[in-house]
């Protein structure tokens, strides 16, 4: 159980880091609301991707 939690956290973290890198390339063009929305989407999608990868 602990191993699955660590795997999910690492997968989510890696996904969010990649997503954040892409967003940082266009961040000067975004408003604060858009950055917050993008951050939420990053965390949400990272969690979904982690759950999909862990269940396989």
VENUR-V984917 format. One record per residue. BURIAL is + if it has 16 or more other C-alpha atoms within 10 Angstrom, else -. D_FIRST is the distance of its C-alpha to the first C-alpha in whole Angstrom. Layout:
BEGIN
BURIAL/D_FIRST
BURIAL/D_FIRST
END
This chain:
BEGIN
-/0
-/4
-/5
-/5
-/6
-/9
+/10
+/11
+/12
-/14
+/15
+/17
+/18
-/20
+/21
+/23
-/24
-/26
+/27
-/28
-/30
-/32
+/33
-/34
-/37
-/38
-/37
-/41
-/42
-/39
-/40
-/37
-/36
-/36
+/34
-/32
-/31
+/30
+/28
-/26
-/26
+/25
+/21
-/21
+/22
+/19
+/17
-/18
-/18
+/15
+/13
-/16
-/15
-/11
-/13
-/15
END
